[in-house]
Amino acid sequence: MRLSAALAALFVALPASAYERAQVNGKGPLLFWATRGHSFQIDSRGTTDLSAASAFEAVRRSFATWAAVSCSNLTFAEIAPAQTDRSVGYVPGATNRNLVLWRAQSCASTVPAGDPCVTQGGCSNKYDCWDYGSTAIATTTTTSNTATGEILDADIELNDSGFTFTTVDGPPCAPGGPQVGCVAYDVQNTVTHEAGHTLGLAHSTDQTATMYALAPIGETSKRALHPDDLEGICAIYPKGGPTSVSPGVTPPGSAPSGGCGTSGAPSWEALLAAAALVALRKNHRASATATAAKTTAHAG
């Protein structure tokens, strides 16, 4: 009995990796970039909550956080801010910019009843609106090759129609109260998490991790990476070693990659806050906080 108890205590004490890798359609090949990192482009409209300088710098710091990981060698080149096209998703044969943009209106209140996009998809691009759950802070849409898991495009949308974004340091904002000098939904906190999704990380079960699936009001802890995040990203993109891919897939740089697959249905991961937490919504209504990551498959 004493030996069993000791073994049980030992197993509980042993550290375990909590990070998860995203897969094609949630069950296919592991996602990865053939390059070590990717470019990104911030949409020039930004958010009405903040100056462009403040909001854009927070986005840049988010990607710089992942680039600073010493056990990997990720880089993120910034493309000049977009002026017109706010469409997200992969376009074969075109330049895919890996957009970061805020959606200022909700599709629920913008899209006409009976519009085909409601059932067929695409309302967000057609009407430039937030087409995801009202409890989501942000979402990442990632398109990949179904046969290999190679990521082709990754776009981040922030829910500007439902949440107030800040970049300051301070105490959490009170729901319905003044929003000066306090933290509502921190841009860097949010985008650092979403940038992890663009790189092929799914949600972690480690509550201290940047990739953990909860983001309460006033949180800034996801601005910095935590041990589980570092373990995950360095397992995928180890400095001096080959990129980690699914069995049967050729690692980038060692030989030409495999052929194309068939398109698949989107898969989702939702980042939800605890039920007891109250979000600071622009209309001051109570809501749970959330961010989400979506992956789409593409015939490569």
N, C-alpha and C positions, 0 to 999 in steps of 0.2 A: 504493500500500500504506500509506504514512504517513497519507494523507488518510482512508482507510477506518478505520485504527486510531484516528485522532483522533475521527472521527464515532462510532465504537463507544464510546469512552471518554466522549464527551459524552452519549450516550443513557443510559449506565449512571449517570452522575452526576446526571441530571435527576431531581427528585423526582416521585413518582407517588402518586396517591391510592390508598390500600390499603383504605379502608373500603368496606363493601358495605351495600346497603339490602335489607331483608327484603321478600319479595313474597308475594302470596296463593298458597298451595300451591307456593311455590318458583319459580313461573314466571309468575304473573299480575301484576296491578297492584301498584305499590309501596305499602307500608304507610305510613300517616300518621294522626295525630290531627287532627280538625277544630279542636280547641282547642289552644292552645299549652301542652301538658303535660296532666296528668291527676291525679285524686285517687288516694290510696292508703290502705289500711287494714291495719294490722298485727294479726294474730291474737293475742288476749290470752294464749294459752298459751305463746308464745315457745319457748324451748329450755331443756332441763334443764342445758345446759352453762354457762349464763350467767344473771345476774339480768335481769329484764325491763327494768330501767332501762338497763343496759349494751347489751343486744341491740337494743332499740328505738331507742336513740339512734344506734347505728351504722347502722341502716336509714334513719333520718331524714337522717343526714349523706350517705348515698349519693344520695338524691334532691336534697338541697341542692347537691351537687356539680354536677349537671346544670343546676339552676336558676341557678347562679352564672355560667354561660357568658355572656360579655358580648356576643358577636355573635349571640345569640339572646335570646328572652324567655320561657323556659319557667317554668311555675309548677306546684307540686304541693301541693294542699291535703290535709292529713291528716284522715281520718275517725276518730272515736274507735275504739279497738281492738275487734275483734269478740269476742263472748262465746260464741256458739253455732255458727252455721253456718260450717263449714270447707270448703264445696264451692267448687271452682274452675270456671271456664268461664262462658260468656255465657248469660244467661237473658233471652230476649226479653220486653219489657214490665216487667221488674223492675229494681231498683236494682243495678247491677253495680259492685262496690266496689274492684276491682283489689287483690286480697288479697296479702299477704306472710305466709307461714306456714311453719312447720317441720313435716315429717312424721316422727313419732317411731318408726314401725314400717314394715317392708318388706312390700309386698304379697306378695312371694314366700313369706314365712313366715306370712302372715296369712289370705290368701284361700283358702277351701276348694277342694279339687280339684273341677273340673267346674263351678264357678260360671260362669254365662253371661258375666259381665263379663270373664273372661279372654280371650275371643275377641271380644266385642262392645265392650269398653272400659268405662271408668267405675269400675274397681275402686278407684281412689284416693279418689273421693268416697264410694263405698258403704261402704268399710271404713276410711276415713281413714288411708291408707297410702301409702308411696312406691312408685309403679308404674312407675318408669323404671329405667334401667340402674344396677347397683350401683356403677359407676364414675362416676356423676354427682353433683356437689356440689349443683347446683340446676337448676331448669328454669323457663322462662317459657312459659306458654300464652297465646297472643294470638289473639283472634277478630276477624275483619274482614269488611267487606262485600266480596263477591267481585267486584262490578262496578266498585267504585271504589278499594278498598284502605283505606278509612277504618276505623281501629281502633275496635272497640266495647267491648273488654274485654281486660285483660292481668293475669294472675295469676302470682306468683312463688312456687314451692315450693322449700324447702331440704331436703336429704337428711339429716335428723337421725338416721336409722336407721343410717347408715353412716359419718358423718364427725363429728369434734369441732370445734366452732366456738369461736373466740376473738375478743376485741376489743382485746387488749393490743398494745403495741409490744415487740419483743424478737427474739431469734434464732428460727429455725425449730425447732419441736419435733422431737425424735428419735422415730422410729417405735417404739412400745412403751415409751418412756421417760416420765419425769415430764412433766406437762402444766401446770406452774405457771410463769408468767412467760415463756412462749414462745408463738410464733404457730403454730397448727395451720391451720385454714381460717378466714380472717378474714371476719367478717360484712360489713364495709364493702367489702372487696375483692370479695366475691362479689356483693353486691346492687348495687353500682355497675355492674358488668358486666351484670347481669340487667336493671337499669333502662334501660340502653341498648337492650336488646331490646324492652322495653315501648314504646319510642319509635319503633320501626321500623328500628333498625340491626341488621344481621346481623353475622357475624364478620368481623373484619379480618385481612388477611394481614401487617399490621405487627406484629412481635413485641413492640414497645414499647407498643402500644395497649391501652387498657382493654378494648376489644372483641376482642382477640386470643383465640384459642380454646384457650389453655393456662393452667392455674392450679396451679402446684406448691405443695406444702406450705410454709407460712411466707410466702407472697407477700402483700405489701401495696401493691405498685406500682399496682394497679388502683383504689386509693382515689382517685387523682387522674386527671383526664383528660389525654390526651396530644395532640399536634398532629393526629394522624389522627382521633381522636375528635371534636375540636373542628371540624375541617373537615367531617366527616360530619354532625354534628348541625346545624351552621349552614347547610349546604347544604339540609337538609330544612326547617328552621324559621328562616329568616334574619330577624333583627331589622329591622323596617321593610319587609320584602318578603313576598310571598305564599308560603304553604307549597308545597314542591315535590311535585308529584303526577305520575302517569303521563300521557302524552299522551292527550288526549280526556277527561280527568277535570277537572272544574271545581275550581279551588283554593278552599279554605274561605274564606268571607266575601265572595266576589265574586258568587255567585249560588246558588240552590238546588242541592243536589248531585244526582247522577244516581240512577237507580232501582236496584232490587235485582238480585242475581245468583242463582246456584244454589250450594248447598252443595258443598264439595269435601273431599277427604281431607286429613288433617293432614300437614304437612311438618316435617322435623327438621333441626336443626343441633346437632352434638355438640361440646362443648369438652373435648378430651382432653389429658392431660399426656404428656410424652415417656415412652417405654417404660422408660427408665432410672430415672425418678423413682418413689419409693415413698410411698404415701399413709398418713397416720395414721388408721386406721379405729378405730371404737369397740371392735371386737373384736380389735384389734391384728393383723389380717391384712393382708398387703400387697395393694395395689390401685393402679391408675392413677387419677389425679384427673380429674374432668370436670364440666362443667356443660353444660346443653343448653337450646335454645330451640325451642319448638314453636309453629307458627302454625296456626290452624284458620279455615276460611272459613265465612261465615254468609250465608244469604239475607237481604239487608237489607230 
